[in-house]
Structure formats: structure tokens, C-alpha cells
Amino acid sequence: MWLFLVLFCLSGLVIIGFYWKKSLPVPNSTQPQIVDTKPPGPSISLETNPPPRQPFNYFLVLDVEATCVEGTDLTWPNEIIEWPVVLLTWDDRDEEGHASKLKVVDEFRSYLNPSAFTDIDAAPTFPVVLESCRTFLIRNGLICPKTGDRLNTFAWVTDGPFDIRDFVIKQCFISKITLPEWLQGDVIDSRKHVYECLGQRKHGRRNHLSLNLTRQLSALSLPPFEGRQHSGIDDTRNIARILIELARRKVKLVPNLRIHTNRRWYWMGTEIGQIVEAYFPESLSVNIH
């Protein structure tokens, strides 16, 4: 009797297990899949971040070429021999100033005749070149032709600190002129922005100065240098390429280099344009780079 009851209970459990197994869903390709309908969270991709507000409408990239003397440093009274400018503006700036797409709109280039020489292709003097550059700015609607006042917001851009801070200030003294108002103000050092864009702000001044144009282009994954290196206009065009890439990466392009218009060097005499030649041995030869 007990054996019969045990067998009856076991058979009942088998039957219940069979029907329970049949009631379970069988996974197959036709069964509807559960889809998460929640909206996706915010993306951290740089491509989705809004561009910053850019304070300037125009950028004037400048990379001068100047005379130099073997065995001297940047304190030498260099004279500018090439004045190249590339003008850029925004292609997508909205009413609030947000923008990330720069484009080249015009160029200016002139060679100069330094005072150490008498006839280099009959090139104009520095004051004449500045007047031609002023005409270039007027033609592009940046300054007023009568007063010279700024009609639009623009900033000068150089690769490193030397072009305006050193070469232009020295050249104005040598040429006995004051720095024009449209050339005054703090400057955008694009090389500093490249370092900050690459997350290398803390590497220090020494590394900052060692990052030349070729290395900057490579670090930003841009095609190699276009043109001839140390050609003023070619250098300037490549700096413009770097500036365009910085804007694309949503870097806020603001001045980061202070310019002191009254800066003086030891070879400057008491009168404007006076060079104390006693500081310079006659054996040193002047080269054009």
C-alpha cells in the first residue's frame, strides 16, 4: 500500500514538471526583443559640444622675416624684410558669437628694403609697407579710412611671441615711427593655444618654444607643411591652417600675449631711430633669413 502511494506521487510530479516546462517561452529569432525606450544620456563627444563664443570677427595672421647676424640672439636690431598677412573670418558665426569654422578671405604680402642695404629689388621701406597694409585693412572693412578707428573686431595672430613683440617694436624704433593703432593690442599666440589644445599647458616655456610649425601640424594630425619653410607667406598660410584647426576643435581664440609698445633694448640710443653701434663689432656680417 505504501509503495503504491509513493509511485502515485512520483508520477504526479513528473506530469506537473512536463506541463510546466512546455509553458516556458522558447527563445527564437521570431520572438519580439525587448527594447530599451529610455532616451540616451548626454554624450561627451567633442563633436556634440556647442562651439564657444568667439569675441573676434576677424583674424590677421602675421609671420615676418627679418635680417639676422650669426652669433647674435633676438636682442639684435633685426630689420623686417618680408611682411605677409593672411586674413580669416568665420563661416558660421551666429548672433551670439558661437562659431567653429574659419575661412581665409584675403592675403597681403610685401618685401621691404632694410636700412642696412640700398637696393633689394627696389623694395619699399617699412613706413610705406605699413601704409599699404593699412589700405588692405580698409579694403576689407576693418578700419575707417579717415580716422583709422576699428570698424570691426579683429586680432593679430603670430606663431610664438617674437613677430610683433620683438621684430615689429624694434622696426618701429629703427624707422622712427610709432606703432599704428590698428597694430596695437595684445596678440593671439597660436602656438600657446596648440599646447593647451593638446593638454600640454604645464610643459613649460621651453617646450612651448620648441614646438615649431612642422611639429604643430603633425601633433594636430594635419597634412605636412605646405610650401617652403621660412618663406614668410608660406609660414603665414600654414599658421592659418593651424588656426582653422584650433577653431574646428572649438578652442576659444583669445589674446594670450601682452605687447609693450614702449619696450627698449640696450642698443637703442636716447633718440628714436638711434642705434648705438659701439655694441656691435664690424666683423659681424648681416644675413637675410
Secondary structure as UniProt FT lines:
FT   HELIX           2..22
FT   TURN            29..30
FT   HELIX           46..48
FT   STRAND          58..62
FT   STRAND          65..69
FT   TURN            70..71
FT   TURN            74..75
FT   STRAND          80..90
FT   TURN            95..96
FT   STRAND          102..111
FT   TURN            115..116
FT   TURN            121..122
FT   HELIX           126..139
FT   TURN            140..141
FT   TURN            145..147
FT   STRAND          154..158
FT   HELIX           163..168
FT   HELIX           169..174
FT   TURN            175..176
FT   HELIX           181..183
FT   STRAND          187..189
FT   HELIX           190..197
FT   TURN            198..199
FT   HELIX           201..203
FT   HELIX           204..210
FT   HELIX           213..219
FT   TURN            220..221
FT   TURN            229..230
FT   HELIX           232..248
FT   TURN            249..250
FT   TURN            261..262
FT   TURN            266..267
FT   TURN            272..273
FT   HELIX           277..279
FT   TURN            282..283
FT   STRAND          286..288
//
